[in-house]
Amino acid sequence: VVELFVLAYFGLSLVSGLPYVEATQSARWAFLFLLDVSLLYYVGLRACTTRKAIVAVMATFCLLCAIFATLAVFETQRHWLLYAGLGEVWGDILEFAYVSRAGSLRAQVTAGQSIPLGYLLAFGFGIWLYLSSHVNSRFWTIAYGALMWAGMFAAGARAPWVAAVTIFFIVLILGPNATARFWKASL
């Protein structure tokens, strides 16, 4: 069923763009879709067949988010985009811009902009809320959550903050003792 939705998205995107772009650009977009979406979906479908494999992939994603959050805090503290000069060295000018809010740099890391970075960290925070049930140390559970929030604050995008709070309350509602935990967290 999911495959049909992926194919429907591909077809709708291709057909809706045909009147506005050339055939070569449509062919390029179709190739990139097959490479970026279909291949990733297929590999994920074949690799994550057990619950243990899914948890391992989620833990890897959380590790990468921890690295991104640390780099985001560094970028904001030093007021220096780490990857801004990388395009010049590689001969391809990447579009990185120093964007500030209230005098502090909005971190981008490798996300290209602060908003995608913030959403990436909000998603990592949500995954961590699930994975924290597998961690015995309360310190590491709180430390990782604080690191994700520090990274989201370094990104300076407010919509991911709202998304992270929404994810937090959804996890509370779906977990055990939902009513008591929800009201305790709300207060």
N, C-alpha and C positions, 0 to 999 in steps of 0.2 A: 504494500500500500504506500509506503514512504517513497519507494522508487517512482511510483506514478506521480506523486507530488513534485519530486525533483525534476522529472521529465516535463511535467506541466509548466513548472517555473521556467525551465530552459526554453520551451516552445513559446510561451507567452513573452518572455524577454526578447527572444529573437524576432518574433513577428512584430512586436510593438516598436522595435527599433529599425526595422527594414526601411520604412519610408524616409527616414532621416539620415541614414548613413550609407556609405558605399558598400558594395558587395565584399570587397577585400576586408573592410573593417568588420563586417558581420562575420566573415570567416575567421578572422583573428579572434573575435570575441567568443565564437563557438569553440575554437581550440582552447582558449584560456579557460572557458567554463568546464570543458572536459578535463583539463589538467588540474584546475584548482578545486572544483567542486566534486565532480564525479569520481576522480581518482581518490581523493581524500575520503569520500563517503565509502567507496568500495573497500579501501584499506581498513578504515575504521570498522566496517561491518565484518570483515574477516578476522581482524586482530582482536576485537573485543567480544569474544564469544562467552566468556565466563565472568562472573561477578568480580573475581579476583583481578582479572585483566582490566576491567573497567575501573576498579579502584586504583590500580597501578597507573593507568593513564591519567586519572584525575589527580593523583599525587604528583605526577610529573608536571602537569599543568600548574599546580599550586607552587611547585618549586620554581618554575619559570616566572610566575607572577611575583614571587618573593624577590627574585633577581631584578625584575622590572621596577618593583616598588623601591628597592634600595637605590637603583640608578636614578629614579625619578626624584627621590629626596635629595640625592647628591646634586642633580642638575639644578634644583631649586635653591639649595643652600649656596652653591658656588656661582649661581647665575650664569651657567655655561651649558649649552646644548652639546652633549658629547658626540652626537653623530652628525652635526651640521656640516663639518668639513669633509665627511667621508665621500660624498658625491664628487667633490673636486678632485680628490685623489684617484678615484676610480674612473674619472673622465665623464661622469654623468652627473649633471647638476641636480641634486635632490632639492625639493622645495621644503626646506626647513626655515621657519621664521621665528624670531624671538618675540613671543607674545607674553605680555605682562598683565597681571591683575593686582591692583593695589600695591604696586611697586615690587612684586615678586614674580619671578619667571615661572610661567606655566610649563611644567616638564612635559617632554614628548617621548623621550628615549627613542626606540626604533618604531614607534607607532605612527610617526609622521605628524600627528597633531595631539593635543592634550585630551580631546574628547574621546577618541578611540582608546587611548591609554587608560583613561578613567573607567570606561566600560569594561575593559579587559580586567582591571583590578577589582571592579565590583563583581564580575563573574567569578574571579578567583576567590573572592571573599565568600560568595555563595557556595562554591564547591567546598571550601574549607569548613563551612558550617556543617556540611555532611561528614567530611573526613575527620573532623575533630572528635567524633564518637569513637574513632579507632585509635586515638592518641590518649595515653594514660596521664600525661603531664598537663596539668591545668595551666602552668606557666607558659608552655609552648603554644597552647591553644589561644591564650590571650595575646601572647607576643605576636603570633602570626596575624591575628585580626587587627592588632594595632599597627603592624607594618603595612597591611593592605590599606587601612584608613590613612596612614601617613602618606602613602603613595598617591591615593586619591586626592588628598588635600594638596599634594605637590603638583598634581595635574591641574588643579584649579578649575575643573569643570564641575558645575553644580548638579547637572542631570545624573551623572553616575552616583553621586551621593544619595540622591533620591532613590535610584535603582537599588543601591546597596541596602538602604533602610527597608525598602519594600521586600527585598529578598530575605532580609533578616526576619521580618514579621511573618512572611509566608512560611519560612522554615519553622518558626515557633508554632504557627497554627497547625502545621502538618505533623508535628512531633507529638510525643506523649505528654499528657497533662497540659493540653493546649490552652485551655482557658486560664489556668493559674499562671502559666509562663507568659502568656500574652499580656495579662494585666500587670504582672510584676515588671515586665520589660517596658510597658507603656508608662508606668509611674516613674 
